Structures are given as C-alpha cells and as structure tokens.
Amino acid sequence: MAAAAQGEASTGTTAATFRRVYETLKAELLRDDSFDFNDDALRWIDAMLDYNVLGGKLNRGLAVVESYKLLKAGSEPSEEEEFLACILGWGIEWLQAYFLILDDIMDNSQTRRGKPCWYRLPKVGLIAINDGLVLRSQISRIFKRYFHGKPYYVDLLDLFNEVDFKTTSGELLDQITTSEGQKDLSKYTVDVYRRIVEYKTAYYSFYLPVGCALLLSGGSLDDYVQVKHILVEMGIYFQIQDDYLDCFGDPEVMGKIGTDIEDFKCSWLFVQALVRVDERQKDILFVRHMN
C-alpha cells in the first residue's frame, strides 16, 4: 500500500512538474524576438497553443520522463535532467498537436478531446493549416535553445525529422487508400493496414518517447534496434484498440465522435471483416460501407 501510494505521488509530482515546463516554454516562445509579433499575433499563438497542445492525456510526453527515470537505473535524475526530459516530452506533444490539427482537417472531423476541432472554430478555419506549421517550427526553436551544443543534438533532430517523415508518409497511405471516390475493396488488406498504422501512429506514439529518453541518457539508438521493433508492435496494438473504440466507444468518454466508417477508413474492424466474410457478405459490406 505504501509503495503504491508513493508511486501515485511520484506520478502526480511528475505531471505537475511537466505542466510547469509547458508554461515556461510557452512564455519563451511568446517572447521570441526573432519575429516582431504584434499583440493580435501573440494572443493568437497563446490561445492556439493552449487549445491544441494541452487537453490530452500527455501520455507520450510523460513517457519520456518516466523512461528516462528507468534508464537512470535507480538513481534520481537531477533537477536539470528532469527539466530536459520534460522539454523533450513537450516536443512530442507539440508534434502530436501539429499532426492532429492537419489530420482533423483532412478527415473533416468534428470534435477532438471533447471540444470542436481547432479548424472548426469560426475565427480559425483554414488558418489552422498554418498553425500546424507554426507548431512544427516551434519544436526546432525550443530544441535549439536547450540542446544546441549537447553531444546528442544532431541525433535528436534526426530522430524527430525521421519520425515526422514516417508519420506523414503513413498519413499519405491512409488518405490515398481510403479517399472518397476510390472505393476498391482490394486496397483494404491486413498488410496495408499494418503499414499505415506502423508509420502513422506507432513511431511517434511509442518509439519516439523512448528514443528521446535513450538519447538524453547518453545511449545510441543504433544499439537498441530490437527495442524499436518491440515499441512499434506495441503501437500497432494501441491503434487496433483505438479503431475498436472509434466504433464502439462512448463519444462522451472518448472526447471525439468516431468517423472511421463514414470516412471509409482502412480500420482494423473492416480489414478483419473482409478476411472472414464470404462473397455474398463482401457484397453487403461494399454496399453498406463504401456507398
């Protein structure tokens, strides 16, 4: 009981520390003198960051901190080390916000995290596309401020760039496989599904947090290739759960209205149905799902 309570207290402390680091990073970005923002622009960025970067569970960001603590092999991280781990965690949360803003626009989504998607706000609209690009560029500015000169700085940038490339490539596969007007059941296979979710979800959600922690601890990513394989498999499993909840989860609990069916998505439920049905049932699926 005491150990469990201590663990919960530690998690709570980490979350509180993590949130304070966000406020620090946001304040620094709003004071960035590289661009002469007027008051309207500052208010916009302030609101945009709070609306899109906050509001989630922060699991990906906090995973960096917790992974780093585990890699320290029992020794308590210094205050500076924990601060840097939090910054890397927020880098991932910034990256996710960038992905989600653009994903919601492409999927014509209505809600995200229990509130209207950012682009759905009357004052925002397609300005959200540029907001996503602003978020992505801010990651580089944050990292330059805190990690320039560190021995792992180049590897860190390479890691984020590589994961960004993989995720956007996965999004491309998703969009061209399931886009309206190209209703071809032969595209909806388990292999295609696995490729989409591996690149679109698994790398940034599971591998990136641990990769950041490894670099911060002085490790080389080349020495942990097997770890990457395991984390990618975990990410695929996570997406399978997410696909199930998109269909059967309570929107009030999930914080969003699932649209996989109406968007003709190559989801786990649909590709598994295609594996199991006979030709008559496949025709029914085509009529119900694709029309």
Secondary structure as UniProt FT lines:
FT   HELIX           2..30
FT   TURN            33..34
FT   HELIX           39..52
FT   HELIX           59..71
FT   TURN            72..74
FT   HELIX           79..107
FT   STRAND          111..112
FT   TURN            113..114
FT   STRAND          115..116
FT   HELIX           118..120
FT   TURN            122..126
FT   HELIX           127..147
FT   TURN            148..149
FT   TURN            151..152
FT   HELIX           153..178
FT   TURN            180..181
FT   HELIX           185..187
FT   HELIX           190..197
FT   HELIX           198..207
FT   HELIX           208..216
FT   TURN            217..218
FT   HELIX           221..224
FT   HELIX           225..248
FT   HELIX           251..254
FT   TURN            260..264
FT   HELIX           268..276
FT   HELIX           279..290
//
